[in-house]
Amino acid sequence: MSLPEMTPEQRAAALEKAAESRAAKTAALAKVRSGEVTVADVLASEDSPLQRARVRSVLLAVPGIGTVKADKLLADLGIDPKRRIAGLGARQREALRERLAA
C-alpha cells in the first residue's frame, strides 16, 4: 500500500502541525521537569499533549527519577517501557499514581 500523493501545500501543513505537536510535548515535559505539573496530573488529563508520550520519557522528566529508578518502577508495575500514557489501563494508572505519591 503506497502513501497518498500530497500537494506541497498539504505537505507544508502537515509539517507545521507536526512541529506544533512536538513543541507542545516539549513544553509539557518542561513543566513536569520544573514541578509545575505532576505525573498524576498528566494521568488525569485527557487532553494533555503528553498522552501520546511514552511512560518512560514522562517518568524520566520527574525530578529525582533517573533511568534506573524509572526502569525498576515500570518493571515492578508490569508496564512495558514502550507503552504510551494514553495506552495505560485504569489499574496501571492507579498503581503509578500510588507509587509516585509515596
N, CA, C and O atoms as CSV, one atom per row, in Angstrom:
chain,resi,resn,atom,element,x,y,z
A,1,MET,N,N,0.843,-1.167,0.000
A,1,MET,CA,C,0.000,0.000,0.000
A,1,MET,C,C,0.892,1.235,0.000
A,1,MET,O,O,1.721,1.408,0.894
A,2,SER,N,N,0.726,2.073,-0.980
A,2,SER,CA,C,1.562,3.261,-1.062
A,2,SER,C,C,0.875,4.439,-0.380
A,2,SER,O,O,-0.343,4.471,-0.209
A,3,LEU,N,N,1.692,5.387,-0.005
A,3,LEU,CA,C,1.168,6.586,0.632
A,3,LEU,C,C,0.491,7.474,-0.397
A,3,LEU,O,O,0.906,7.500,-1.556
A,4,PRO,N,N,-0.539,8.198,0.004
A,4,PRO,CA,C,-1.203,9.080,-0.958
A,4,PRO,C,C,-0.290,10.240,-1.338
A,4,PRO,O,O,0.511,10.711,-0.530
A,5,GLU,N,N,-0.423,10.683,-2.563
A,5,GLU,CA,C,0.361,11.822,-3.023
A,5,GLU,C,C,-0.167,13.087,-2.353
A,5,GLU,O,O,-1.377,13.300,-2.267
A,6,MET,N,N,0.749,13.914,-1.884
A,6,MET,CA,C,0.367,15.162,-1.216
A,6,MET,C,C,0.853,16.344,-2.038
A,6,MET,O,O,1.922,16.307,-2.648
A,7,THR,N,N,0.057,17.372,-2.038
A,7,THR,CA,C,0.483,18.597,-2.700
A,7,THR,C,C,1.510,19.274,-1.796
A,7,THR,O,O,1.563,18.985,-0.600
A,8,PRO,N,N,2.316,20.163,-2.344
A,8,PRO,CA,C,3.283,20.871,-1.495
A,8,PRO,C,C,2.610,21.632,-0.340
A,8,PRO,O,O,3.184,21.745,0.743
A,9,GLU,N,N,1.400,22.150,-0.572
A,9,GLU,CA,C,0.698,22.863,0.493
A,9,GLU,C,C,0.271,21.908,1.604
A,9,GLU,O,O,0.371,22.238,2.786
A,10,GLN,N,N,-0.206,20.716,1.218
A,10,GLN,CA,C,-0.606,19.719,2.207
A,10,GLN,C,C,0.604,19.246,3.008
A,10,GLN,O,O,0.526,19.065,4.223
A,11,ARG,N,N,1.712,19.051,2.317
A,11,ARG,CA,C,2.937,18.621,2.990
A,11,ARG,C,C,3.402,19.683,3.982
A,11,ARG,O,O,3.786,19.354,5.105
A,12,ALA,N,N,3.371,20.956,3.578
A,12,ALA,CA,C,3.786,22.048,4.460
A,12,ALA,C,C,2.863,22.136,5.677
A,12,ALA,O,O,3.326,22.364,6.795
A,13,ALA,N,N,1.563,21.955,5.458
A,13,ALA,CA,C,0.613,21.999,6.570
A,13,ALA,C,C,0.857,20.846,7.540
A,13,ALA,O,O,0.791,21.031,8.755
A,14,ALA,N,N,1.136,19.668,7.009
A,14,ALA,CA,C,1.407,18.508,7.855
A,14,ALA,C,C,2.687,18.703,8.658
A,14,ALA,O,O,2.739,18.350,9.836
A,15,LEU,N,N,3.714,19.258,8.034
A,15,LEU,CA,C,4.971,19.512,8.737
A,15,LEU,C,C,4.780,20.550,9.838
A,15,LEU,O,O,5.354,20.424,10.919
A,16,GLU,N,N,3.981,21.565,9.569
A,16,GLU,CA,C,3.720,22.592,10.569
A,16,GLU,C,C,2.942,22.011,11.757
A,16,GLU,O,O,3.237,22.322,12.911
A,17,LYS,N,N,1.963,21.178,11.467
A,17,LYS,CA,C,1.174,20.547,12.519
A,17,LYS,C,C,2.060,19.644,13.390
A,17,LYS,O,O,1.923,19.625,14.613
A,18,ALA,N,N,2.955,18.906,12.756
A,18,ALA,CA,C,3.868,18.029,13.490
A,18,ALA,C,C,4.815,18.843,14.375
A,18,ALA,O,O,5.093,18.457,15.510
A,19,ALA,N,N,5.307,19.963,13.857
A,19,ALA,CA,C,6.201,20.816,14.642
A,19,ALA,C,C,5.466,21.400,15.844
A,19,ALA,O,O,6.031,21.482,16.934
A,20,GLU,N,N,4.218,21.803,15.656
A,20,GLU,CA,C,3.427,22.330,16.767
A,20,GLU,C,C,3.207,21.257,17.830
A,20,GLU,O,O,3.270,21.540,19.026
A,21,SER,N,N,2.952,20.042,17.396
A,21,SER,CA,C,2.739,18.932,18.318
A,21,SER,C,C,4.006,18.644,19.132
A,21,SER,O,O,3.935,18.431,20.342
A,22,ARG,N,N,5.157,18.638,18.465
A,22,ARG,CA,C,6.423,18.405,19.165
A,22,ARG,C,C,6.719,19.524,20.151
A,22,ARG,O,O,7.207,19.262,21.250
A,23,ALA,N,N,6.433,20.764,19.778
A,23,ALA,CA,C,6.668,21.902,20.665
A,23,ALA,C,C,5.771,21.824,21.899
A,23,ALA,O,O,6.216,22.124,23.007
A,24,ALA,N,N,4.519,21.427,21.719
A,24,ALA,CA,C,3.601,21.295,22.846
A,24,ALA,C,C,4.058,20.192,23.793
A,24,ALA,O,O,3.989,20.345,25.013
A,25,LYS,N,N,4.526,19.078,23.226
A,25,LYS,CA,C,5.010,17.963,24.045
A,25,LYS,C,C,6.257,18.377,24.828
A,25,LYS,O,O,6.395,18.040,26.004
A,26,THR,N,N,7.161,19.107,24.176
A,26,THR,CA,C,8.381,19.571,24.831
A,26,THR,C,C,8.057,20.530,25.968
A,26,THR,O,O,8.656,20.449,27.040
A,27,ALA,N,N,7.111,21.439,25.740
A,27,ALA,CA,C,6.710,22.387,26.775
A,27,ALA,C,C,6.069,21.661,27.961
A,27,ALA,O,O,6.319,22.015,29.113
A,28,ALA,N,N,5.249,20.655,27.683
A,28,ALA,CA,C,4.605,19.891,28.753
A,28,ALA,C,C,5.640,19.111,29.563
A,28,ALA,O,O,5.533,19.033,30.787
A,29,LEU,N,N,6.634,18.535,28.898
A,29,LEU,CA,C,7.695,17.826,29.617
A,29,LEU,C,C,8.511,18.796,30.474
A,29,LEU,O,O,8.956,18.433,31.562
A,30,ALA,N,N,8.710,20.020,29.993
A,30,ALA,CA,C,9.434,21.025,30.770
A,30,ALA,C,C,8.660,21.378,32.039
A,30,ALA,O,O,9.262,21.618,33.086
A,31,LYS,N,N,7.336,21.410,31.953
A,31,LYS,CA,C,6.516,21.685,33.142
A,31,LYS,C,C,6.630,20.550,34.149
A,31,LYS,O,O,6.617,20.794,35.356
A,32,VAL,N,N,6.741,19.313,33.674
A,32,VAL,CA,C,6.927,18.181,34.574
A,32,VAL,C,C,8.301,18.289,35.227
A,32,VAL,O,O,8.437,18.049,36.427
A,33,ARG,N,N,9.316,18.645,34.452
A,33,ARG,CA,C,10.678,18.791,34.993
A,33,ARG,C,C,10.747,19.872,36.066
A,33,ARG,O,O,11.447,19.715,37.067
A,34,SER,N,N,10.019,20.968,35.857
A,34,SER,CA,C,10.067,22.082,36.804
A,34,SER,C,C,9.181,21.841,38.022
A,34,SER,O,O,9.294,22.563,39.013
A,35,GLY,N,N,8.310,20.851,37.968
A,35,GLY,CA,C,7.447,20.555,39.089
A,35,GLY,C,C,6.090,21.243,39.026
A,35,GLY,O,O,5.274,21.077,39.933
A,36,GLU,N,N,5.834,22.014,37.969
A,36,GLU,CA,C,4.541,22.684,37.817
A,36,GLU,C,C,3.416,21.673,37.636
A,36,GLU,O,O,2.297,21.886,38.102
A,37,VAL,N,N,3.719,20.575,36.957
A,37,VAL,CA,C,2.738,19.531,36.661
A,37,VAL,C,C,3.287,18.216,37.191
A,37,VAL,O,O,4.471,17.916,37.031
A,38,THR,N,N,2.423,17.436,37.820
A,38,THR,CA,C,2.837,16.133,38.330
A,38,THR,C,C,2.401,15.040,37.358
A,38,THR,O,O,1.601,15.280,36.454
A,39,VAL,N,N,2.932,13.857,37.554
A,39,VAL,CA,C,2.545,12.726,36.720
A,39,VAL,C,C,1.069,12.397,36.956
A,39,VAL,O,O,0.369,11.973,36.037
A,40,ALA,N,N,0.600,12.594,38.188
A,40,ALA,CA,C,-0.824,12.364,38.481
A,40,ALA,C,C,-1.695,13.305,37.646
A,40,ALA,O,O,-2.758,12.908,37.169
A,41,ASP,N,N,-1.245,14.551,37.470
A,41,ASP,CA,C,-1.980,15.497,36.627
A,41,ASP,C,C,-2.016,15.015,35.181
A,41,ASP,O,O,-3.047,15.099,34.513
A,42,VAL,N,N,-0.893,14.517,34.712
A,42,VAL,CA,C,-0.811,14.026,33.329
A,42,VAL,C,C,-1.728,12.817,33.148
A,42,VAL,O,O,-2.418,12.699,32.136
A,43,LEU,N,N,-1.731,11.926,34.132
A,43,LEU,CA,C,-2.570,10.729,34.047
A,43,LEU,C,C,-4.056,11.083,34.084
A,43,LEU,O,O,-4.873,10.406,33.460
A,44,ALA,N,N,-4.405,12.138,34.811
A,44,ALA,CA,C,-5.803,12.529,34.949
A,44,ALA,C,C,-6.311,13.344,33.761
A,44,ALA,O,O,-7.511,13.357,33.485
A,45,SER,N,N,-5.420,14.013,33.070
A,45,SER,CA,C,-5.819,14.902,31.979
A,45,SER,C,C,-5.966,14.134,30.673
A,45,SER,O,O,-5.037,13.463,30.223
A,46,GLU,N,N,-7.142,14.244,30.074
A,46,GLU,CA,C,-7.395,13.573,28.799
A,46,GLU,C,C,-6.818,14.359,27.619
A,46,GLU,O,O,-6.534,13.779,26.571
A,47,ASP,N,N,-6.645,15.669,27.782
A,47,ASP,CA,C,-6.211,16.496,26.657
A,47,ASP,C,C,-4.758,16.951,26.770
A,47,ASP,O,O,-4.335,17.851,26.045
A,48,SER,N,N,-3.995,16.340,27.670
A,48,SER,CA,C,-2.587,16.690,27.816
A,48,SER,C,C,-1.817,16.258,26.575
A,48,SER,O,O,-2.075,15.185,26.031
A,49,PRO,N,N,-0.868,17.087,26.119
A,49,PRO,CA,C,-0.047,16.662,24.979
A,49,PRO,C,C,0.833,15.455,25.307
A,49,PRO,O,O,1.394,14.823,24.412
A,50,LEU,N,N,0.944,15.147,26.588
A,50,LEU,CA,C,1.767,14.007,26.983
A,50,LEU,C,C,1.013,12.683,26.923
A,50,LEU,O,O,1.596,11.643,27.229
A,51,GLN,N,N,-0.242,12.685,26.546
A,51,GLN,CA,C,-0.988,11.437,26.416
A,51,GLN,C,C,-0.361,10.543,25.346
A,51,GLN,O,O,-0.457,9.319,25.434
A,52,ARG,N,N,0.270,11.133,24.351
A,52,ARG,CA,C,0.916,10.358,23.293
A,52,ARG,C,C,2.386,10.092,23.587
A,52,ARG,O,O,3.080,9.482,22.774
A,53,ALA,N,N,2.866,10.544,24.743
A,53,ALA,CA,C,4.269,10.328,25.119
A,53,ALA,C,C,4.422,8.959,25.767
A,53,ALA,O,O,3.474,8.414,26.333
A,54,ARG,N,N,5.606,8.426,25.677
A,54,ARG,CA,C,5.882,7.151,26.323
A,54,ARG,C,C,5.987,7.363,27.840
A,54,ARG,O,O,6.468,8.396,28.304
A,55,VAL,N,N,5.532,6.370,28.590
A,55,VAL,CA,C,5.519,6.465,30.050
A,55,VAL,C,C,6.930,6.673,30.578
A,55,VAL,O,O,7.142,7.466,31.495
A,56,ARG,N,N,7.885,5.971,30.011
A,56,ARG,CA,C,9.270,6.082,30.480
A,56,ARG,C,C,9.807,7.499,30.316
A,56,ARG,O,O,10.487,7.997,31.213
A,57,SER,N,N,9.523,8.159,29.200
A,57,SER,CA,C,10.038,9.515,28.995
A,57,SER,C,C,9.388,10.507,29.956
A,57,SER,O,O,10.029,11.470,30.376
A,58,VAL,N,N,8.127,10.282,30.308
A,58,VAL,CA,C,7.473,11.157,31.287
A,58,VAL,C,C,8.088,10.929,32.663
A,58,VAL,O,O,8.321,11.884,33.404
A,59,LEU,N,N,8.354,9.667,33.009
A,59,LEU,CA,C,8.980,9.382,34.300
A,59,LEU,C,C,10.375,9.983,34.383
A,59,LEU,O,O,10.774,10.486,35.433
A,60,LEU,N,N,11.112,9.935,33.294
A,60,LEU,CA,C,12.462,10.500,33.295
A,60,LEU,C,C,12.451,12.011,33.454
A,60,LEU,O,O,13.460,12.598,33.844
A,61,ALA,N,N,11.326,12.648,33.158
A,61,ALA,CA,C,11.217,14.096,33.323
A,61,ALA,C,C,10.963,14.489,34.776
A,61,ALA,O,O,11.138,15.651,35.142
A,62,VAL,N,N,10.552,13.531,35.606
A,62,VAL,CA,C,10.275,13.815,37.011
A,62,VAL,C,C,11.603,13.996,37.748
A,62,VAL,O,O,12.494,13.153,37.643
A,63,PRO,N,N,11.733,15.103,38.496
A,63,PRO,CA,C,12.970,15.302,39.258
A,63,PRO,C,C,13.198,14.161,40.252
A,63,PRO,O,O,12.285,13.768,40.978
A,64,GLY,N,N,14.407,13.643,40.277
A,64,GLY,CA,C,14.757,12.572,41.199
A,64,GLY,C,C,14.582,11.173,40.638
A,64,GLY,O,O,14.942,10.193,41.289
A,65,ILE,N,N,14.034,11.072,39.436
A,65,ILE,CA,C,13.877,9.756,38.815
A,65,ILE,C,C,14.794,9.687,37.601
A,65,ILE,O,O,14.661,10.462,36.653
A,66,GLY,N,N,15.722,8.746,37.653
A,66,GLY,CA,C,16.637,8.542,36.539
A,66,GLY,C,C,16.272,7.267,35.804
A,66,GLY,O,O,15.198,6.700,36.004
A,67,THR,N,N,17.173,6.831,34.962
A,67,THR,CA,C,16.878,5.664,34.144
A,67,THR,C,C,16.697,4.396,34.968
A,67,THR,O,O,15.815,3.588,34.677
A,68,VAL,N,N,17.525,4.216,35.995
A,68,VAL,CA,C,17.440,3.002,36.809
A,68,VAL,C,C,16.133,2.973,37.589
A,68,VAL,O,O,15.447,1.950,37.606
A,69,LYS,N,N,15.778,4.084,38.237
A,69,LYS,CA,C,14.527,4.122,39.007
A,69,LYS,C,C,13.312,3.976,38.097
A,69,LYS,O,O,12.357,3.278,38.437
A,70,ALA,N,N,13.349,4.625,36.959
A,70,ALA,CA,C,12.212,4.546,36.029
A,70,ALA,C,C,12.036,3.117,35.539
A,70,ALA,O,O,10.918,2.602,35.519
A,71,ASP,N,N,13.128,2.474,35.143
A,71,ASP,CA,C,13.044,1.095,34.648
A,71,ASP,C,C,12.583,0.134,35.741
A,71,ASP,O,O,11.795,-0.775,35.477
A,72,LYS,N,N,13.069,0.330,36.964
A,72,LYS,CA,C,12.656,-0.533,38.075
A,72,LYS,C,C,11.177,-0.332,38.386
A,72,LYS,O,O,10.455,-1.300,38.622
A,73,LEU,N,N,10.726,0.915,38.387
A,73,LEU,CA,C,9.315,1.208,38.658
A,73,LEU,C,C,8.407,0.567,37.612
A,73,LEU,O,O,7.387,-0.034,37.950
A,74,LEU,N,N,8.781,0.697,36.354
A,74,LEU,CA,C,7.983,0.109,35.280
A,74,LEU,C,C,7.975,-1.416,35.370
A,74,LEU,O,O,6.948,-2.054,35.138
A,75,ALA,N,N,9.131,-1.995,35.708
A,75,ALA,CA,C,9.208,-3.458,35.835
A,75,ALA,C,C,8.365,-3.944,37.013
A,75,ALA,O,O,7.670,-4.955,36.907
A,76,ASP,N,N,8.426,-3.224,38.137
A,76,ASP,CA,C,7.649,-3.611,39.315
A,76,ASP,C,C,6.148,-3.552,39.043
A,76,ASP,O,O,5.387,-4.383,39.540
A,77,LEU,N,N,5.728,-2.566,38.252
A,77,LEU,CA,C,4.304,-2.403,37.955
A,77,LEU,C,C,3.849,-3.220,36.745
A,77,LEU,O,O,2.656,-3.297,36.453
A,78,GLY,N,N,4.799,-3.822,36.052
A,78,GLY,CA,C,4.455,-4.629,34.887
A,78,GLY,C,C,4.026,-3.800,33.689
A,78,GLY,O,O,3.181,-4.225,32.901
A,79,ILE,N,N,4.610,-2.617,33.553
A,79,ILE,CA,C,4.285,-1.731,32.436
A,79,ILE,C,C,5.435,-1.775,31.434
A,79,ILE,O,O,6.598,-1.608,31.802
A,80,ASP,N,N,5.102,-2.000,30.181
A,80,ASP,CA,C,6.100,-2.009,29.116
A,80,ASP,C,C,6.666,-0.599,28.958
A,80,ASP,O,O,5.890,0.352,28.853
A,81,PRO,N,N,7.990,-0.430,28.936
A,81,PRO,CA,C,8.579,0.909,28.795
A,81,PRO,C,C,8.169,1.620,27.510
A,81,PRO,O,O,8.230,2.847,27.436
A,82,LYS,N,N,7.757,0.869,26.509
A,82,LYS,CA,C,7.351,1.489,25.250
A,82,LYS,C,C,5.883,1.906,25.251
A,82,LYS,O,O,5.409,2.502,24.284
A,83,ARG,N,N,5.164,1.600,26.320
A,83,ARG,CA,C,3.740,1.931,26.420
A,83,ARG,C,C,3.579,3.452,26.508
A,83,ARG,O,O,4.383,4.141,27.137
A,84,ARG,N,N,2.545,3.948,25.877
A,84,ARG,CA,C,2.250,5.377,25.930
A,84,ARG,C,C,1.266,5.648,27.064
A,84,ARG,O,O,0.533,4.753,27.484
A,85,ILE,N,N,1.252,6.883,27.555
A,85,ILE,CA,C,0.379,7.264,28.666
A,85,ILE,C,C,-1.074,6.929,28.344
A,85,ILE,O,O,-1.784,6.372,29.182
A,86,ALA,N,N,-1.514,7.263,27.146
A,86,ALA,CA,C,-2.904,7.019,26.761
A,86,ALA,C,C,-3.228,5.525,26.709
A,86,ALA,O,O,-4.396,5.147,26.798
A,87,GLY,N,N,-2.225,4.685,26.568
A,87,GLY,CA,C,-2.443,3.250,26.466
A,87,GLY,C,C,-2.467,2.522,27.796
A,87,GLY,O,O,-2.644,1.304,27.831
A,88,LEU,N,N,-2.293,3.248,28.893
A,88,LEU,CA,C,-2.315,2.610,30.205
A,88,LEU,C,C,-3.743,2.284,30.617
A,88,LEU,O,O,-4.673,3.042,30.341
A,89,GLY,N,N,-3.898,1.161,31.274
A,89,GLY,CA,C,-5.203,0.788,31.798
A,89,GLY,C,C,-5.476,1.506,33.115
A,89,GLY,O,O,-4.586,2.141,33.680
A,90,ALA,N,N,-6.685,1.404,33.590
A,90,ALA,CA,C,-7.092,2.083,34.827
A,90,ALA,C,C,-6.270,1.600,36.023
A,90,ALA,O,O,-5.865,2.404,36.862
A,91,ARG,N,N,-6.025,0.296,36.104
A,91,ARG,CA,C,-5.233,-0.245,37.215
A,91,ARG,C,C,-3.780,0.208,37.143
A,91,ARG,O,O,-3.164,0.514,38.163
A,92,GLN,N,N,-3.239,0.247,35.925
A,92,GLN,CA,C,-1.855,0.701,35.761
A,92,GLN,C,C,-1.725,2.175,36.140
A,92,GLN,O,O,-0.756,2.565,36.792
A,93,ARG,N,N,-2.693,2.991,35.735
A,93,ARG,CA,C,-2.676,4.417,36.090
A,93,ARG,C,C,-2.728,4.596,37.605
A,93,ARG,O,O,-1.976,5.390,38.169
A,94,GLU,N,N,-3.618,3.856,38.254
A,94,GLU,CA,C,-3.769,3.973,39.702
A,94,GLU,C,C,-2.504,3.510,40.415
A,94,GLU,O,O,-2.060,4.156,41.364
A,95,ALA,N,N,-1.918,2.402,39.973
A,95,ALA,CA,C,-0.691,1.891,40.586
A,95,ALA,C,C,0.450,2.886,40.420
A,95,ALA,O,O,1.241,3.084,41.342
A,96,LEU,N,N,0.538,3.507,39.258
A,96,LEU,CA,C,1.586,4.501,39.012
A,96,LEU,C,C,1.380,5.723,39.900
A,96,LEU,O,O,2.340,6.249,40.464
A,97,ARG,N,N,0.127,6.180,40.030
A,97,ARG,CA,C,-0.173,7.319,40.914
A,97,ARG,C,C,0.231,7.017,42.343
A,97,ARG,O,O,0.859,7.844,43.004
A,98,GLU,N,N,-0.129,5.827,42.825
A,98,GLU,CA,C,0.182,5.452,44.215
A,98,GLU,C,C,1.691,5.391,44.444
A,98,GLU,O,O,2.184,5.878,45.462
A,99,ARG,N,N,2.419,4.801,43.512
A,99,ARG,CA,C,3.873,4.678,43.672
A,99,ARG,C,C,4.558,6.038,43.682
A,99,ARG,O,O,5.485,6.265,44.461
A,100,LEU,N,N,4.107,6.935,42.825
A,100,LEU,CA,C,4.755,8.246,42.746
A,100,LEU,C,C,4.334,9.160,43.890
A,100,LEU,O,O,5.056,10.099,44.226
A,101,ALA,N,N,3.179,8.897,44.490
A,101,ALA,CA,C,2.742,9.708,45.634
A,101,ALA,C,C,3.551,9.359,46.868
A,101,ALA,O,O,3.724,10.197,47.753
A,102,ALA,N,N,4.052,8.128,46.940
A,102,ALA,CA,C,4.805,7.679,48.127
A,102,ALA,C,C,6.211,8.219,48.148
A,102,ALA,O,O,6.969,7.934,49.076
